[in-house]
Amino acid sequence: MTCCLNPACHNPSHPDGVNFCSNCGIPLIVLRNRYRPIKTLGGGGFGKTYLAEDVDKLNEHCVIKQFAPQVQGTASLNKATELFEQEAKRLQQLGRHPQIPTLLAYFNEDNRLYLVQEFIAGQNLLVELQQQGIFNQQKIKELLLDLLEILKTVHQQQVIHRDIKPENIIRHSDGKLVLIDFGASKQLTATVMTNPGTTIGSFGYAPLEQMQGGEAYPASDLYSVGATCFHLLSGIHPWELWKRQGYGWVGSWRQHLPQPVSQELGQILDKLLHEEHQQRYQSATEVLQDLNPPPPPVPLTQPVITTPPSPVSPTQPVIVKPASPPPPAKISPLQPTPAPTPSSKQPNKQSLWGFIILCGGLTGFWIWQSSLSGYQDSPSLTQTFKPTPQLSNSPQPSLTPASISEVTLANTLQGHSNEVNSLAISPDGKTLASGSFDNTIKLWNLATGEQIRTLTGHSKSLESVVISPDGKTLASSSRDNTIKLWNLATGEQIRTLIGHSNEVLSVAISPDGKTLASGSRDNTIKLWNLATGEQIRTLTGDSESVNSVAISPNGKTLVSGSFDSDSFDTIKLWNLATGEQIRTLTSNSRLVYSVAISPDGKTLASGSFDNIQLWNLATGEQIRTLTGHSESVYSVAISPNGKTLASGSGDKTIKLWNLATGEEIRTLTGHSSLVLSVAISPDGKTLVSGSSDKTIKIWWLE
């Protein structure tokens, strides 16, 4: 089998003897007449990853990373090239270690860079956690002993990994751990400081100094090791606690464990997780010494009497003074980076961090998701390969941008035959759903842009799509007056909800996944039991069509945006539990197309005929009006960190706004017609837009 290497193709595999791709017509090649690609494993706007065979080594499996960026702007291209080369250099430097993937080749062919590395057969620790349950104390100690020995070598080579987490630790088929993904690694100097405003790491696992200032030390990796241990001991992603407590969770991590740990292990984890890097362990060696303390010396209070063998007479006992106990085996010390002298100006722990350009090394640019061996599903192999599961309904985000410094158009998806007017991204950030005027829903792999499947069943155009918080159910509404529920994983239709007497323009699902709300051109909102499909109640009060509905993060408030030809009472707040109307917001527009609520539940954004308005959700007071679009604002979305508002407009543009100040950050152009829908991924790093030009565009927010 040979797979097409055209980055714009969906890369079908072809049997031996076929010389041209059946999809794009490009010649099928074996790189350097040696590395035969056989299957795509993932990819993104900067290239793709392939499972391959090494022809010169009896078709042994290997991994090809292809660097073929689809970028606009030299800054992004240069940064991506730098990171790609950096990963190759790190693998060359470290790959002789048996628990780090080996670099097999790095070359340029057909004006594209390629990196070939060892394929690791096994599964990552996140998959292991999902399959086998939480780790016990003994298993955590074994993990530490194995992983810290790898880190000793990494740090001794003056490299900091900067993205240690369960997904980047593979348990090889022989039981040993392998540390992968060195795209985020950084050479160690006396004090490591990346460019200000650039932070690399995964949210929840990255320590304060990495998040706030881009600093990284050996102690930074050790914090990530501690956060990884907590995740495996508790089954709780550190992000879940950070959302509520910031770094305060590191002082109370014990209360989240289902089983207590020993005092010794608890003290080690406390020190690994200390908020201040100067107070943590400064080297992997120090941690290993605490994990394996030397035995206490034998007391020398009494002489030892032994009977020597012949020819010494047994009648004359020999008194032998015991030798001093041998010193414990000396572990070659790591030469840690000296901790910087604290300045009088300490970081503000309440402030968030600078914007993140990357997460997980090339994963931020490549966005290929680790699975059993750090790569995606490969069912044709004899090994067991499965996609990385999510352990909760919440996303597993990496660091979310606090400000937007650069936006890159990463991909354009084509497949719909009519306008794309609704978009939704699954909670794990892997799947994009799009609804179109062509009466279909398409599911896409957000990372690669590959189309997964098309869902048909609606008899008229789609108006809205939404995915449940657990990522299992897709709900769609249509001009055929119905709502359909689908199994997101299989694409099978679960049921059809009938009750509206006119077009259903918008659907939303409550954070607990129990209630579906729908707004219709019949001037009503209906609430449904998502599990059973039963109608709970109907909310009336709008004089004309309900264009958009949204539910607050606490699940208590429903917001509806509507059309009212007689007044400006176009936004209403409802008690979701009782159906009672709380208040009406008097807008300056008679037509509200879209509403969105910030993650903290404090701010409501509404997109209307001529502007965007921001509201205090609790009081109903208008905060400010955002002007800049020259046509109607059809869609608004707020980033997971609540800092950025995205708006799509009939003026063919997308605008990004600072939600706190109302300042316009930038305008994105590229669509040739109306922008009807925008959505932001759970990690806050991907913006998706759907348009009347029948395309979907994927933008990386940096």
N, C-alpha and C positions, 0 to 999 in steps of 0.2 A: 504494500500500500504506500502511496505517496500523496501528500497533502499540498494543496496550492499555497504558495508563499506570498501571494498578492495581498497586501494589508487591507485593500478595499474590498476584497472578496470574502464570502463566508467560508472559504477554505474547505471545500469538500475533499474527502479522501478518495483516491482512485486506485483501482487494481493495477498490478504490475503490467507494463506494456502500453499503458495510456500515457501519451506524451504532452497532452494539453488539458488544461482545466475545463471541465464541462460547464462551468458556471461563467467564467470570465474569459476563457480562451488563452490565458497566459501559459507559456511553457512550464511544465512541471520540472523542477530541478532538484538535484541532490547537492547540497552545499559542499563546496570543495571536493566534490565526488566522494564524499564520505558520510555526511550527516543527512539522513533522509527524514524529513518531517512526515509524521504519520497522522497527527491529530492536533487540533488547536486545544490549548488548555485555558486560554484567557487572553485578555488584552485590553487596550484602551486607546486613547488619542495619541499615544507615543510609541505604539508598537504592539506586538503580539508575542505570546509564548506558545511553544509547540512541544509536544512529546515527539521524540525522534529516535531513530536507530542509528547506531554507529556501525557503518558497513564494515569498517576495518577491524571491529572487535566483535565479530559474530553477531551483529545486530543487537548489541547491548543497548539498553535504553539510556537515553540522555535527555537533556532539556535544552531547547534552543530559545533564546530571547532575541527577538528581532526589534531593532530600533528603527522605526519608520514613522516619524512624527507627522501628524496632521495639525500643524500649529500656525498661528498668525503672530508674527513678532519675533525678533531675534532673541529677546531676553528669555522667553520661555524655551526656545530651541537650545540656546546655549546652556541653560540650567539643566535641561533634560539630558543633553549630551554629556555634561559634566558628571551627572549622577550615574549615567550608564557606564561611562569609563571608570568612575570611582568603584562601582560594584565589581567590575572586572579586576581592577587592581587589588581590591580587598580579598577577593577569592584567590587570586594568585598568591597573595602574601600569606593568607591564612589556610588555604585549602589543603596544605599538607597534613593538617590536623585530621585525624580519622573521624572527628565528629563535626566537621565543617565541610560543606560541599566543595568539591574540587573543580577548579576552572580547567576545562578541556581545550577551549580555543576561544580566540577573540580576533575578529577579522572584518574586513570590508568586502562585500560582494554585491555587485549590481547597485552600487551607490547606497547601500544600507549597511549599518553596523550589526554584527551578530555576536552574541555571547553564547557559548556552549558550556554547560556545566553538568556535573554529576547528577543523576536522577536518584532521589532518596526514596526508597520503598518503605512505606510506613504510614502512620497517621499522626496528625498534630494533637497536642494535648487538649485542645478545645473539643475535638471529636472524641477523644478518650474520655473526657469528663462527661460528655453527653451520653456516651454508650455505657460507661461503667459506674457513673455516679461520682460523688465527691471523693477526694483523696483523703486517706487517713494520715495520721501523723507520721507513721513509718514511711509511707510512700512519699510524703513531702520531704522527709530527711534524705531519702535516696535520691530524689530529684535534685535537691540542693548539692549533694555530694558530687553528682554527675555534672550538673550544669556549671557549677562554680569552677570545676577543673577546666572546662572549656573557656570560661571567662578569664581565668588566669592567663591562658595563652593569648587570648585576644588583647587583653590589657597590656601584657608584656610586649606585644608587638605595636604598642602605642596606638591602638584603635579602640574606639568606643562604639558599641553597637547602636545604642539609642532607640531601639524599638523591640525590646524584649517583651514578649507576651506569649500566651499559650499557643496562638496560631503560628508563631515563628519557632516553635520547638517541636521537632518531629521525633517520635519514638520509632527508631529503626526496627526492622524485623528481628534484629538480634537483641532487642531490649535496650540498647544504648540510646541516649538522646543525641540529636543533631540540631545545631543552631543554624538557622537559615536567614536569608534576606538581609544581606549586608549593604543594600543600597542606601540605607540611612546612616551607615557608619561614618565616623569622622576621625581624621588623624588627631592625635592627642598632642597638645602643646602644653606649656606651663599652665595656661588657663585657656580652655577652649571656649571660644565665643564665635558663633555663626554671625552672619549679617544681622544687624538689628531688625527686629520685626519678622525674622524667619525662624520658625521652630519646627523641629522634626520629632515625631514621636506619636504615640497612640494615646488618645485621651483616656484617662483613668489609670494608665500605667506610667505615664510620663511624670517626673517630679517637678516641683515648683520652679527650679532654676532653668529647666529645659523649656517650660511653658512661658515663663515671664521674660526671660532674657536671651534664650537660645544658648545658654551655657550648658556644657556637658562634661562630666567627670566620670572616673570609674565608679564613684559613689552614686552617680545618676543611674547607671546600669543596675546597680545593686538595689536601688529603690524599685526599679521595674521588676526585679527578681522577687522582692517582697510582695509587690502587688499581684504578681502572678501566683505566688503561693497562696495568698488570701483568696483569690478567685477559685483556685482548685480546692481549697479547704471548705469554702462556703457555697460555691456554685453561684455567687453573686458577682457580676461584673463590677469592678471598682467604679466605673462611671455611674452606676446606679446610686452609689452613696455620695459621690462627688456632687451630683446634681442637687442633693439636699444639704450637704454639710461642707462642701469644698474640701480642703485638706484636713478638716476636722475629723474625718472618718478614720484617719490613721491612728488616732488616740483611742478610738472606741471599736476597733475592728473585732475584738474578741466577742462582743455581744451579738455579732451576726453569725457566729459559728454554730452549727448544730451540735457539735461535740467540742468540749474544751481541749486545749493542747497543754502539754507540760509546761512548767515554769521555764525550763531551759529553752525550749523552742519558742515560747512566747517572747522571751527576752531577745532572742535573735531576730525575730520578725519585727519587734518594736524598734530595734536599732536599724534594721534594713529600711523601715518605713518612716524614719524620722523626717520631719518636714525640712529641716535645715541640713544641707548636704555635709556641712562640717561635723555634724553630730552623728552621721552614719558611719558604718564601716567604710574604710578608705580603700580597701582592696579585697578581692575574693579570698586571698590567703587568710586574712583576719577572720572571715566568716568560717572558713574551713577549720581553723584552729579552735573556734568556739564550738563547732559541731563535733570535733574529735579532740577533746582536751586530753593532754597526756595523763597517763595513770599516776596516782600519787606515789612518791618514792617509798621504798620499803624502810621502815624505821630500823635504826641500827642500835637498839637498846640492848640486845643480847647477842653474844657470839654464837656462831653456828658451828656445831660439832659434827664432823663427818668422819666416817671410817674409810680411810683410804684403801685402795686395793693393794694386793701383794705387789712388791716385796715388803712393804711397810708392815711392821708387826701390828696385828689387830689389838694387841694389848696396850698399845700406846696411842691413844686417840690423838688426833691432830686437831688443833684449834685453828680454824681458818677464818680470818676476818673477811666478811663479805665485801665484795667489790661494790663500789658505788653504782647505783642503778644507771643503766645507759640513758643518755639524754634522749628525749623524744626525737623521732625522725624530723629533721629540719626541712621545712618546706621552703624552697627558694623564694625569697621575698619578692613581691611585686614592688616596683618602685613607683608608688602612686604620685599623681600630680599633687604638688603642694597646694593645700587649700588657699584660696585667695584671701588676702588680708581684708577683713570686713571693713567696708567703708562706712562713713557716718550716715550715708543714705542707703537704707535697707529697702529691698523691694516691698512694694505695697501689696500685701497678701490678699487684700480685698479686691484689688483690680485684677482683671483677666489679663491674658497674655497677648503677645503680639500675634499677628496673623500667621497662620501656618501655610507654608507653601506645599509641604509634602507630608505624607504619613506613611511610615513603614517603608522608607526608602523609595524604590521604584513603584511601590504599590500606589503612592500618591499620583504618579504620572501614568503608570501602566494600568493601575486599578485591576490587576489580576489577583483573584482571591485565593488565599491558601486553603488547601483542603488536606487530604490525608498526607500528602507529602509536600505541602506548600503549593500545590498546583490544583487545577480543577479536575472534575470528574473524568476518569479514564476507564470506563467499564470494560474495555476490550482486554485489559491486562488481567493476569491471573491474580495479582494482588487485589485487595479490596480498596477501592477508591470511592469516596463519597464526598458530596459537597459539605463544606464546613457548616454545621448547624448553628442556630442561634439559641442561646440558653434562656432568653426571656423575650418578651414581646417588644422590648425597647431595643433600639438600634445599638450597635457597638461602634460608636463614632470615634474617630480620631479627633485630634484637636480641631476645633471649629474656628473659622476665621473671625477675628474681632473687627477687622476692617479689610476692605478689598483693595489690594495693591495692583492686581493684574487679572484679567479675564482672558481665557483662551478658548476659542472655538475648537472643540476636540473632535466632534463628529456630527454628521448630518445623516439622519435616518430617513430612508425613503421606502414606501411600501403601501401607504394609504392612497386611495384613488380620489380622495376628496379632502375637505378641510379637516384638520386635526384640532378639535376644540376642547379636549379634556385630557388631563394627564394625572397619573398617580404613581408614586414610587413606594415599593414595599418597605416595611420597617427595617429589614436587614440591608436595604440599599442595593439589592442585587437585581430586582425586577422592575421594569418600567411598564406601565399599562397606558395605552392611548386609545381614546375613543374618537370616532370620526363620523363625518357626515356620510361616509360610504356604508353606514349601518354595521360596521364591524369594530371589534376591540382587538388590538394587537398587543401581544406581550413580547417584550424585548429584554435581552441581557444588557443591563445598563453599562456594564464594564466593556463589553466587546461590541455592542451595537447590533449583535446578531438577533434576528427575529426568532422567537421561540415558537409561537403559534398564533393563529388567528381564531377568535371566538365569534361565531355567528349565531344568530337567534333573534335579534331585534329586527323588526320589519321596517323601522325608520331610523333616522340618524340618531347617533349617540349624543347625549348632552352632558353627562357627568360620569366619572368613574372614581371610585374610592376603594382603598384596601384596608381591611380590618387590622387592628393593632397587633394581632397575633400572626398576621401575614398569611392566614389560611384562606380568607374569603375576599373575593372581589365583588363589589356591588356596582351595577351600571344602571343609568336611567336614560330614557329615550323619548323621542317624540311619538312613539307608539303607545304612550300613556302608561308604560309598565316599568317596573324595576326588576332586574334579574340578578340573582346571586350565583356566583361561579366558584368552583374549587380552583384556587390560584395555581396550585401545583400541577393539577391534571388538565385544567381547562374545561372540565365537565360542568354542565349547568346543574345547579342544585335545585332552584325553584324560581318561579316568577311571582312577583307581588303585584296584585291587581287591586285597584281601589281609587286611583286618581281618574278623573274624567277628562283630563287634558294632558298635554305634554308635561313630562317630569323633567324639570330643568336642572335640578341639583340634588345630590345626596351627600350625607355625612354620617360617620359612625362615631359613637361615643368612645371615650378612652378605655372604658372597661369592656368594649366589644359587644355589649348587650343590646344597644339600641341603635336603630337606623332612622335617620330623619330625612325626609324628602320634601322638596319644594316644587310646586307645580304651577303651570299656567292656569289651573282651575282656582287660583287664589288661595289655596290651602297648603298647610304643612301637615304631613302625616308622620306619626311615630310608629315604628314597627319593632317587633321582637326579632332580632337578627337570627337567633337560633331556630325559631319555629316558623318565622314568616308571618306570624299573626299581627294584625293591626292593633296597636295599643290605643291610640286616640288621634283625633283630627284637630288641628289648631286653626282657627279662623280669626280674621281681623284685618288681613290685607285686602285692599279694594281691587287690586289687580295682581298680575302674575308674581310669584315668588321666584326670583332668579337665582338666589344663592343662599345656602345654609351652612353654618359652621357651629361646632360645639366646643365650649371652653375646655381647657386641659383638665380641670377638676370635675368635668362632667355635669356641672350644675346648670349651666346657662346655654341656651340655644339662641343663636343670632340669625336673623333672616334679612336679606336685602331684596327689595322688590321694586316694582314699577307702580307709580301712583300719578296719574295724569292730573289729579285735582289738587294735590298738596305735595309737601316735601317730607311727609312722614313715611320714609321709605326704608328705615332700619328699625327693627323691633327686637327686643330682648324677651326671652321666654324662660320660665322655670321648666327645665327638662323633665323633672320628676312629676310635677303636677299639671303641666300644660298651661299654667297661668301666665298671662302677659305681665312682664315686670315693668317695662317702660318702652316708650317710642322715642327714637332719636330724630330730631328735626334736622334733616340734611339740607344742603344747598342745591341738591339735585333731585329731580323727580324720577331718576332711573339709576338704580344701583345694580351693577352687574356682578360684583364679587365682594365677598367679605372673608377676612382671615383674622385669627386671634393669635397674639403672641404666646410663646411657650409658658411665660409666667402668668398668663391670664389677665394681664393688666391693660393691655392695649388692643384695641380693635381697629383694623384698617378696612376701609371700604373703597372700592374702585367704582367710579361712576361715569356719567356721560362726559364730564369735562375735567375731572380732577380726582385726586385721592384725598380722603379725609382720615385723620387719626383721632380716636376717641378713648377716653378713660372708661373702660368697661364697667368698673364698679359704680361710677357716679353718672355716667352718660354724658359727661361734659366733653365738648370738642376740644382737642389739644391743638391741632393745626391742620392746615390744608397744604397739600403738596401739589404744586403746579409745574408743568414742564412738558407733559405730553400735549401734542396738538390735536389728538383725536381721543375717542372714548377709551377708557381703561377697562379692558375686559376681564383681567385676572390679576389678583395680588397674592403673594405668598411671603411668609416671614421665615427667616432662617432659624434653625434650631437653637442658636444662642440668643435669639431675640434682638440682634443688633442690625440686621440688614433686611430691608423690604425690597422685593422684586415686583415689578409691574409690567404687564404686557398690554400693548395698546394697538388701536387701529392705525396708528401712525407708522406701523411696521417695526417699531423699536421695543426694546426692553430697557427699563431704567432700574438702576440699583440706588437705594436711598439709605442714608443713616437714619434708622428708626428713632433714635433718641433725639437727634437735632433737626431732622427733616431735610438735611442737606442732600442734594443729589451727588452720588458718588461717581457714576458714569452711565453712559448710554451705549447699549449694544445694538449693532446693526448687522444685518445678514439675511433676515427674512425678506422676501420680495412681496409679501402681502401682510394682512392683519395678523397680529400676534394674539391668539385667542386664549392661550393657557400657559401658565408658568408653574413650575414645581421645583422645590429644593430638596435634595437628598437628606436623609437623616443625619449624615455626618457634616452637612453644611458645605461640602466642597464641590458639589455638582448642581448646576442649574439646568433645567430642561425647559424648552419652549416649544409649543405647538402652534401651527400657523395655517392660515387659509392657503398658503402656497403648497399645502399637502405634505410638508416636511416637519420633522422634529429635529431640533438642534440641541446638542449637548455642549455645555460650557463648563470649563473648570474655573472655579473661583480661587484665586491665589492671593 
